[in-house]
Amino acid sequence: MAQVVVNVMYNAPADPEAFEAYYFGTHMPIAEKIPSVEKVVLLKGLPGPDGSPPPYYRLTQIWFADAAAMAAGMGSAEAHAATGDIPNFATGGASVMISEVG
């Protein structure tokens, strides 16, 4: 079975410093409680070679062993708490894409 990744892509926030403080100080401790997670990868966008802004400010990858593990983890109360928290700091909005590794 293929690993499944939940990708949360954050648009540029109104206040990057406030975003970072909340993201690491409040949101990630909530998100770290999601069950069945194999690993979490945190990425921050950089300007393109021409200096253009990145398409996303930040990307969070939440890795699961397979689709069943993802369904169990993302269906949990802990995942609902994490997803419900996103509007508290993601002033630029966020998108989610579920992907299969391979």
N, C-alpha and C positions, 0 to 999 in steps of 0.2 A: 504494500500500500504506500502511496505517496504522502509525503509530509504536506500539510496545509498551513498556509501563512495568512493571518489577518493583518492587512496593511492599513494603518490609519495615517492618512496624509493631511497634514495641517497647513492651511493657507497662512500667509503672513499675518501675524497678529497686529493689533493697533499699538500695543506696547510690548515689544520683545522682552524687555527685562521682567515685566510682570508675568508674562507667559512662562519664561524660564523658571522663575521663583515658584510659581504655582505648580508647574509641570513636575518639577523634581521634588518639591517640598510637600505637595498634597496629592496630586494625581497619581504619580507613579507608585507611592505606597498603597494606594487603593488598588491600582491595576495589578500589582505584584501578588495579590491574593487570588487571582483568577486560577481555578484548578485546571489541571491537565496541560499546563503550558510547559513546553520543553525548553524554550529559551526566548528571550526578548532582545531585539536589536534596536538601538536608538540611533537615528541618523539625523543630521542637521544639514540643510541645503546650503550650498555655496554658490557664489556667482559663476556664471558661465565664462568661458575664455574671453568673451567680448565685454564682460562686466555686467551682463544682463542678470536680473534677479532670478533665483531658482524658481521652478514652477511650484514648489512646495517649501515651506519654511522648515518643517520637520516631518519625519516619517518614523512611525513606530511599527516594527514588525513583531508580531506575536506568533511564535511557531508552535505547531501541534504535531503529534505523531501521524495523525490521519484525520479524515473528515469526521469520524465518530468522536474522536477526542476533542476536535474543535467544536462540534455541536454541543457536547457535554460542558466544555469549559465556558463557551460563550452563552450558553443557556442558564448559567449559574447566577445566583444572587450577587456574587462578587463581580461578575462581568456586567450585570445590569447596573451596579453601583458605579463601575468605572465608566461605562458609556453614558450614564446619566450625568456624570461629572464634567464631561467634555464642554458643554456650553458655559461652564463656570470660568473658563480660561481661554478657550479657542475663539477669540473675538473675530478672527478672519474666516471661521468656519473650518470644517473638516470633512473629508470623504473617506469611505472605507472600500477596500477591494480585497476580496478573498481570492487567494491564488494557490495553485498546486505547484510544488517544487518538481522540476524535471523537464 
